[in-house]
């Protein structure tokens, strides 16, 4: 979305509210979704926000941890190019 529109977007997770949303550079909310109750998210080194620049690159690299019942995953956001991967722990 950021790359296509040439504008910054923020992916913001609010675990206390049980939601995540996408905001445009103008701080208007583009989309809001519920986080399923069985999923918990821990900030890791990333915090609870991923910012994509207008070229599609991420502003900051880092990790987030996702737990779904008995399974745990690590989401790793890599520097540049907006790439990420998910690893089962």
N, C-alpha and C positions, 0 to 999 in steps of 0.2 A: 504494500500500500504506500509506504514512504517513497520507494523508488519510482513507482508508477506516477504518483502525484507530485514528486519532486519537493516534498515537504516533510518536516519532522513529525514523528508520531511517538507516543509513549504508551507502553504496555505496563499498566499499573495493577499490582496485586494488593488487595486489602483483605488479609486473612481474618481480621477481627470482624469484618462485615460479611465475609464469605463470598466476596465478589472479585472479579477482575474486570478492568475496562481498558479501552483504547481511547486515547485523547489525541486530538490534532494539535499542531503547534499553537493554535489560537486557544488552547485549553478547552475546546468544546469536546464533549464526550461523543465519540463516534459509535461505540458499542459497549454494552455492559452485559456480562454473563455471571451466573452463579457458579461458585466452585462446588462441586458435588460434596456432600457431607462426609463421605468416606475418604476424601483426599485432604491431606494437610500439606502445607508448603512452608519450608523454612528458608530464610533469606540467604544462607551461605555467604559468599563474598560479594554477591551481586546486589543485595538489598532486594526490595520488592518492586523495582522499576527497571525496565529495559527501554532505552531511548534509541530509536532508529532515525538517522539523519536522512535528508532528502535524497542522498545517493544510495540509500539502503544499508549503509554501514552502521554498526552499533557504536554508541558513544563510550561504553565501558564493558570490558570483558569480565567474566566471573562465573559463579556457580549458584544454582538453586537446588534445593532438595525437595523431592516429592515423595509422599508416603501414601500408599493405597492399601489399607488393611495390613497384610503381612509383608508386602513388597515395598522396596525403597528404590528410588531412582535419583540419579544426579543429572541435572540439565547443565551443560557447559556451553556458555556463550563465548565464542572466539572473537578475538580482535579483528576488526575490519570485515567487510563483505557480508555482515549480518548472519553469519553461519553459526549453527549450534548443533549439538548432538546430545542424545540422551543415553545414559549408561545405567543398566540395572546393577544394583549393589548387592 
